[in-house]
Amino acid sequence: MTTTSEQSVALLLLIISQLPGIGPSRARALINRFGAVPSLLEADYDALRQIPGIGETIARETAERLRSTPWRGKAREEAEKQLARAERLRASVVTILDPLYPSLLKEIYDPPLLFFVRGNSEALSLPSLAVVGTRKATGYGKQATEFICRGMASSGYAIFSGLAYGIDTMAHRAAVESDGVTVAVLGCGIDRIYTDPAGRLWPRILERGAIVSEEWIGSKPEPGNFPRRNRLISGLTQGTLIVESDIKGGSMITASCALEQNREVFAVPGSIFSAASRGANRLIQQNQAKPVHSAEDILTELDPARNPALKQKVEAAEPLALNIEEACIVEALQTGAMHIDLIAEKTGLKIDMLLVHLFELEMKRIVEQEPGQIFRKRTP
C-alpha cells in the first residue's frame, strides 16, 4: 500500500507492537535506540540485549521473530489491515511521535505507543475534565452529572468519559447538548460502539469531539481492556470527577490512575445510605478527592498554567465592570475577610441591598463567601 511519512511510522509501530513481550515501554526503548525507521526491523540479538529493559530472553525471542520472513510478512499484513480499516472509518492513527499526540498523555508513566481516533484529534488537547461513574446511576447522580458537565462545557472544557451506560452517557450527552466538546474513550475498537448501537449519541460526539481507543480496530470489549482504558481517560485530562461509585469498580480505578498520574481528583458527595455513593464519599473522607457541588468548584482548582489555551483565555478576559456599590464593597474587602455587618458599616449599605450586591460579586468571581456570613475578596 502507498503510505505517507506518518503512515509509514504508524505501520512500523503497528508491526513492533505485535512482538510478544514488547509493550509500550519497551517499544519506546526500541525507537529511542534505532529510530522509527525500517532498519529497526533488522535489529539482531546483540543490539537488542543492550537496550535497557529488554533482557536476554526477550532479546533472543524478538530477534528470532524479526529474522522470520513469515512472521514479518504476517505482522505487516495485519498492520496494513489496521491502516486500511482506519481509512475506511475516516479515522487517524496517532503515534507517540506525532505532533498531535496530547502532551498531557505523554506525562504519564505508561503512555500508549499509538491510538486510534475518529473525529477531531485536536479535541484531545483542549482544556479537559474526565467524568466517570456507575452504570446504575440514580436520578441524583444523573442530575448532578448534567449540571456540572453543562457548566464545564460552557466554560470551554472538553468532557472525557467512557461511553458506558449511566453516568458516562449522561456526561457525554450533557456536553453535546450544551454545544460543547466531548471525547469517548473506549475499551474496544473504535468501530464497536456497543453501548449506543442505534447511534443516538456517538454521531453527535463526532461532530465536534472524538472517539478514541488504543485497542485495535475490530477488538471486542474484553474485561482486561478496561483498566488500560481507565488510565487513558485520566491520563488525557487535567482532572477526574467521580459521580456515584461503589467502593469497587471502574470509576475507582480511574480515580486511582488519576492520583498516580498526579492529576486533580474531584467527587460529588452522596447520601450516606446509598451504595452508589460509597466510593465517592470514601475518596472525600480520605482526602483523595475534593468535594464539589458545581462546575465553579472545579474551575477554581484546575491550574490555567497547565494549558496554554486556557491561560490565554484568562489573560485576554476584559476586566468586569462594577457599579458604585460593588466597587465600594470590593474596596472595603481589600483589608481582608469580614462579617456582613462590618461590610454594611463600612459601605453604608443596608443589609438587604448588600446581599444583592454580594451575590452579583460572587457570580462575577470577585468575592466568595465563607461560613458565618463572612465574605472575602477572591484571590486571582
Helices and strands as residue ranges (DSSP letters): H 5-16, H 24-34, G 38-42, H 45-48, H 56-67, H 69-88, E 91-95, H 103-106, E 114-119, G 121-125, E 128-133, H 139-154, E 158-161, H 167-177, E 182-185, H 202-208, E 210-213, H 225-235, E 239-243, H 250-260, E 264-267, G 275-277, H 278-285, E 290-291, H 295-299, G 304-306, H 308-316, H 324-332, G 333-335, E 338-339, H 340-347, H 351-363, E 367-370, E 374-377
